[in-house]
């Protein structure tokens, strides 16, 4: 969580908190960076231990082997899939996605080296949690893992993401970020896989072809290889029509989702895709890609597009912006769809995997 507080960091935090809510009997040890003071849970059966090994360090797997030696564990869960090189107990890893194998061009050299360990990690683990059926299929196909070694456990939106009934709170958010009524929102790390150049080009055509006054709001920290986003925005001369907000905390993000007219996520590939689910939980209509896990997450509640089709994305955005009946129908479907996911269920299913792998069920 200290390394990066986006998708996987949120998964770790929400799963841990949900486990604490349903379990006061078992003893949990949370291994965290010695530099990380993020509150997680303050419950008697959850103990926190400091790790000296930096996340994503070149020798992380071997260093963790030595750091974990003093602990007598029944099972070890590595939620970012890199386990110690040697473990004294059965181990579980979570595989969030395999984009680094499918799209190696999206990685820096260091990232490719780190994530290249997944093949060894998958063979070494006693069991694998995949966050979607799409990720399970990829794990079986690309890593040769048998189906019976993989459990699919869905993530969920945090309960804070819900419709805001106080219009004054939304207006304060508009004023805070100087936003008009028509806001197109993107939330996520700025990295090549998120396909922001296509969104920027579609947005340029939207403004040119349909003369809309909508603005595009991009909320998220900069990731690797993010410079292309800046250069495309400059090339298209979008100026103040695009607002880069950087990372936005959840307590503000919920108001941004509610203030947005539509949420657009043209990602090339996702293992799960939390932001579209968060947007639906807030009642914001979603346009996203028809690839990987995204149709599995949004069901029939979103408009699906080809992530490489700039014109298709342009038309999809205009339709939802201009058709109030469509907007209203997508809002209702999105709210209903979001309710089918919960962290409590994810925690119960994860705990069941722990017990099974530890030989206690």
CORCORMO-V564421 format. One record per residue. N is the residue number from 1. RES is the residue in one letter. PHI is phi in whole degrees, -180 to 180 (999 if undefined). OMEGA is omega in degrees with one decimal (* if undefined). D_CENTER is the distance of its C-alpha to the mean C-alpha in Angstrom with 2 decimals. Layout:
n=[N;N]
res=[RES;RES]
phi=[PHI;PHI]
omega=[OMEGA;OMEGA]
d_center=[D_CENTER;D_CENTER]
This chain:
n=[1;2;3;4;5;6;7;8;9;10;11;12;13;14;15;16;17;18;19;20;21;22;23;24;25;26;27;28;29;30;31;32;33;34;35;36;37;38;39;40;41;42;43;44;45;46;47;48;49;50;51;52;53;54;55;56;57;58;59;60;61;62;63;64;65;66;67;68;69;70;71;72;73;74;75;76;77;78;79;80;81;82;83;84;85;86;87;88;89;90;91;92;93;94;95;96;97;98;99;100;101;102;103;104;105;106;107;108;109;110;111;112;113;114;115;116;117;118;119;120;121;122;123;124;125;126;127;128;129;130;131;132;133;134;135;136;137;138;139;140;141;142;143;144;145;146;147;148;149;150;151;152;153;154;155;156;157;158;159;160;161;162;163;164;165;166;167;168;169;170;171;172;173;174;175;176;177;178;179;180;181;182;183;184;185;186;187;188;189;190;191;192;193;194;195;196;197;198;199;200;201;202;203;204;205;206;207;208;209;210;211;212;213;214;215;216;217;218;219;220;221;222;223;224;225;226;227;228;229;230;231;232;233;234;235;236;237;238;239;240;241;242;243;244;245;246;247;248;249;250;251;252;253;254;255;256;257;258;259;260;261;262;263;264;265;266;267;268;269;270;271;272;273;274;275;276;277;278;279;280;281;282;283;284;285;286;287;288;289;290;291;292;293;294;295;296;297;298;299;300;301;302;303;304;305;306;307;308;309;310;311;312;313;314;315;316;317;318;319;320;321;322;323;324;325;326;327;328;329;330;331;332;333;334;335;336;337;338;339;340;341;342;343;344;345;346;347;348;349;350;351;352;353;354;355;356;357;358;359;360;361]
res=[X;X;X;X;X;X;X;X;X;X;X;X;X;X;X;X;X;X;X;X;X;X;X;X;X;X;X;X;X;X;X;X;X;X;X;X;X;X;X;X;X;X;X;X;X;X;X;X;X;X;X;X;X;X;X;X;X;X;X;X;X;X;X;X;X;X;X;X;X;X;X;X;X;X;X;X;X;X;X;X;X;X;X;X;X;X;X;X;X;X;X;X;X;X;X;X;X;X;X;X;X;X;X;X;X;X;X;X;X;X;X;X;X;X;X;X;X;X;X;X;X;X;X;X;X;X;X;X;X;X;X;X;X;X;X;X;X;X;X;X;X;X;X;X;X;X;X;X;X;X;X;X;X;X;X;X;X;X;X;X;X;X;X;X;X;X;X;X;X;X;X;X;X;X;X;X;X;X;X;X;X;X;X;X;X;X;X;X;X;X;X;X;X;X;X;X;X;X;X;X;X;X;X;X;X;X;X;X;X;X;X;X;X;X;X;X;X;X;X;X;X;X;X;X;X;X;X;X;X;X;X;X;X;X;X;X;X;X;X;X;X;X;X;X;X;X;X;X;X;X;X;X;X;X;X;X;X;X;X;X;X;X;X;X;X;X;X;X;X;X;X;X;X;X;X;X;X;X;X;X;X;X;X;X;X;X;X;X;X;X;X;X;X;X;X;X;X;X;X;X;X;X;X;X;X;X;X;X;X;X;X;X;X;X;X;X;X;X;X;X;X;X;X;X;X;X;X;X;X;X;X;X;X;X;X;X;X;X;X;X;X;X;X;X;X;X;X;X;X;X;X;X;X;X;X;X;X;X;X;X;X]
phi=[999;-70;-66;-159;-96;-86;-50;-70;-61;-68;-58;-62;-64;-68;-65;-63;-64;-69;-61;-64;-71;-103;-139;-118;-103;-77;-96;-112;-116;-102;-95;-136;-57;-63;-90;-95;-111;-60;-63;-118;-140;-122;-128;-58;-89;-116;-113;-106;-121;-88;-108;-89;-73;-68;-62;68;-71;-55;-108;-56;-62;-74;-64;-64;-56;-76;-65;-91;-54;-70;-102;-94;-106;-83;-158;-122;-110;-104;-78;-114;67;-93;-89;-59;-61;-136;-124;-89;-147;-59;-130;-125;-124;-103;-103;-86;-167;-123;-58;-68;-87;-82;-132;-61;-68;-85;-112;-78;-62;-65;-66;-63;-65;-65;-74;-64;-80;-64;-61;-65;-63;-66;-72;-75;-66;-77;-154;-125;-100;-108;-87;-162;-65;-61;-67;-61;-61;-64;-65;-66;-75;-89;-115;69;-84;-68;-58;-70;-91;-123;-114;-91;-132;-75;-82;-155;-76;-66;-57;-63;-83;-159;-62;-93;-91;-95;-62;-63;-65;-69;-64;-64;-67;-59;-67;-60;-105;56;-109;-80;-74;-91;-117;-103;-113;-125;-129;156;-67;-80;-149;-57;-61;-77;65;-66;-56;-64;-62;-63;-68;-65;-66;-59;-68;-60;-69;-74;-83;-116;53;-83;-98;-60;-114;-103;-109;-115;-110;164;-75;-76;-109;-74;55;-87;-63;-61;-61;-63;-67;-69;-62;-67;-59;-84;53;-83;52;-75;-70;-117;-116;-96;-95;73;-68;-122;-65;-55;-66;-94;-62;-60;-74;-64;-57;-70;-80;-79;-77;-144;-115;-124;-142;-90;-59;-74;-168;-142;-76;-141;103;-71;-55;-60;-69;-62;-63;-62;-63;-92;86;-95;-58;-117;-118;-147;-79;-91;-126;47;-84;-64;-61;-66;-79;-88;58;-97;-91;-126;-90;-102;-133;-73;-66;-103;-98;-63;-64;-61;-68;-58;-65;-61;-64;-64;-59;-72;-68;-101;-105;-65;-65;-64;-59;-66;-66;-67;-61;-64;-65;-64;-61;-66;-64;-62;-71;-82;-113;-152;-72;-62;-64;-60;-66;-64;-69;-67;-61;-62;-66;-54;-65;-67;-69;-78;75;-112;-144]
omega=[-179.4;-177.6;-175.5;-173.5;178.5;-168.9;-176.2;176.2;177.9;177.0;-178.8;-177.8;-176.2;179.7;-179.5;179.3;178.8;175.8;179.6;-178.6;-175.7;-172.9;175.1;-175.2;-176.6;177.6;179.6;174.1;-179.8;178.9;-174.5;177.7;178.4;-179.8;-173.0;178.1;-179.3;175.3;178.1;173.4;176.0;-176.2;-170.8;-176.0;175.5;-179.3;-178.1;177.9;-177.3;174.4;177.4;-177.1;178.4;176.0;179.6;175.6;-178.1;-177.0;-174.5;-174.1;-178.7;179.4;178.2;178.4;-179.7;-178.3;-176.8;-178.5;-175.6;-171.5;177.2;-175.7;173.9;179.6;-179.7;178.4;175.4;-171.1;173.2;170.6;179.7;-179.8;171.8;178.8;177.7;179.3;-179.3;-177.2;174.9;-176.0;177.4;172.2;170.6;173.2;-177.7;175.4;178.5;179.9;-177.1;174.8;-177.8;-177.3;-177.4;-179.7;-178.9;-173.3;166.3;179.9;-179.5;179.4;178.7;179.1;-177.6;-175.7;175.8;178.9;-172.5;-179.0;178.5;-179.1;-178.8;179.1;-176.4;-174.4;174.9;178.6;-178.5;170.2;174.2;-173.2;176.0;174.3;177.3;178.7;176.5;179.2;178.8;-179.8;177.4;-174.0;-173.1;-176.2;177.4;-178.9;178.5;-175.6;-175.5;179.3;-173.5;172.0;176.5;178.2;-176.6;170.9;178.9;173.0;174.8;-178.5;179.7;-178.7;-176.5;178.4;177.0;-175.7;-179.6;-177.9;179.2;179.6;178.3;179.1;176.7;177.7;176.3;-179.1;-178.4;-177.4;178.5;-174.7;173.6;-178.6;-177.3;-179.1;170.6;-171.3;168.0;177.2;178.2;178.4;178.4;179.6;-172.1;-176.5;-176.8;170.0;-179.1;176.8;177.0;177.8;-179.8;-179.8;177.2;179.1;176.5;179.3;177.8;-179.6;-178.5;-172.0;-174.4;174.6;179.4;175.8;-178.8;173.1;177.2;-179.9;-179.3;-178.3;179.7;178.6;177.3;175.7;179.9;175.5;-176.2;-175.0;-179.4;179.4;179.1;-176.2;178.8;178.1;177.5;-179.5;-178.0;178.2;-177.5;175.1;-177.3;177.3;175.0;-179.7;176.3;-174.5;-172.3;179.3;-180.0;179.6;-175.8;-176.9;173.0;-176.0;-179.9;178.8;175.9;176.8;-177.7;179.7;-175.8;174.9;176.4;175.4;-175.1;-176.2;-175.4;-174.3;176.6;-174.4;175.7;173.3;174.8;180.0;-178.2;-176.2;175.9;178.5;176.6;179.5;178.8;179.3;177.4;-179.2;-179.9;178.4;-172.9;168.1;-177.6;-173.4;179.3;-173.4;175.5;-173.0;-168.7;174.7;178.8;-178.3;-172.1;-179.2;179.7;-174.2;-176.0;170.8;-177.5;-178.1;171.1;-175.3;179.0;-175.8;-178.0;-178.9;179.0;178.3;178.1;-178.6;-179.6;179.1;-178.9;-179.6;-177.4;178.4;-169.5;-175.8;-176.4;178.9;176.8;179.9;-178.2;-179.8;179.9;177.9;-178.1;179.6;-179.4;178.3;-179.8;-179.1;-177.0;-178.0;-179.4;179.3;176.4;177.7;177.4;178.3;177.8;-179.8;179.7;179.6;177.6;178.3;177.5;176.9;177.1;-175.6;-179.0;-178.9;178.4;179.2;-176.4;177.4;*]
d_center=[13.07;15.85;14.86;11.53;10.09;6.69;3.48;6.43;8.76;7.53;7.65;11.04;12.25;11.76;13.10;15.92;16.92;17.07;19.13;21.41;22.07;23.26;25.00;27.80;29.82;28.09;27.81;24.39;24.21;21.15;21.35;20.01;20.98;24.40;23.24;20.51;21.91;18.80;20.02;18.40;21.10;24.86;26.26;29.28;27.88;24.93;26.17;24.42;25.61;25.26;24.45;26.23;24.42;21.89;18.43;18.43;22.22;24.41;26.12;23.32;23.99;27.71;27.55;25.37;28.03;30.63;28.70;28.02;31.62;33.00;30.71;31.86;28.72;28.74;25.32;22.64;18.88;16.94;13.24;12.42;15.04;17.83;20.65;24.01;26.55;28.72;27.99;30.75;28.94;26.88;23.27;19.94;16.89;13.35;12.44;8.80;10.20;13.49;13.03;15.30;18.01;17.80;17.46;19.16;20.15;16.72;17.28;19.68;22.40;21.16;17.64;19.41;21.73;19.20;17.00;20.32;20.98;18.79;21.91;23.90;21.23;20.93;24.73;25.21;22.90;24.71;21.79;18.26;15.41;13.30;10.29;12.02;15.54;14.57;13.30;16.47;18.63;17.42;18.05;21.44;22.37;21.38;22.08;24.78;23.43;25.35;23.74;25.22;23.36;19.90;18.59;15.78;14.05;11.51;8.95;9.82;9.72;11.62;15.28;15.71;14.15;17.35;20.16;22.14;25.80;27.32;27.94;29.14;25.77;24.22;27.24;26.86;23.34;24.88;27.63;25.48;23.68;26.71;25.08;27.14;26.75;25.03;21.56;19.03;15.62;12.68;9.75;7.73;9.22;12.56;12.90;14.81;12.29;11.09;14.79;15.79;19.46;19.72;18.41;20.94;23.71;23.18;23.24;26.44;28.02;27.05;28.94;31.79;32.37;31.78;32.80;30.01;29.50;25.73;23.68;20.26;18.08;15.32;13.40;11.57;12.98;14.72;13.59;15.97;18.37;17.56;21.29;21.45;19.63;22.43;25.14;24.22;24.11;27.50;28.89;28.21;29.76;27.21;28.15;27.28;25.86;22.51;21.27;18.96;18.03;16.07;13.67;14.30;14.31;13.22;16.93;17.38;14.18;15.35;18.57;17.12;15.41;18.83;20.77;19.19;21.20;18.45;14.77;14.43;11.68;13.79;11.45;13.59;11.38;8.12;8.18;6.65;4.86;4.33;6.38;9.13;9.52;9.87;12.27;14.18;14.58;16.26;18.41;17.29;17.99;15.30;16.12;13.82;14.64;16.72;15.29;13.56;11.55;11.30;14.88;14.35;11.77;13.74;17.14;20.00;18.55;17.28;19.14;18.18;19.30;19.98;17.69;20.93;23.09;23.57;26.30;24.46;21.58;24.31;26.14;23.15;22.39;26.11;26.55;24.00;25.33;28.92;29.16;29.06;29.61;26.62;24.49;25.81;25.28;21.62;21.05;22.81;21.07;17.55;18.57;20.09;17.21;14.73;17.43;17.27;14.15;14.74;13.88;17.62;17.76;14.94;17.00;20.23;19.19;17.92;21.19;23.12;21.82;22.82;26.23;26.81;26.05;28.09;30.90;31.11;30.74]
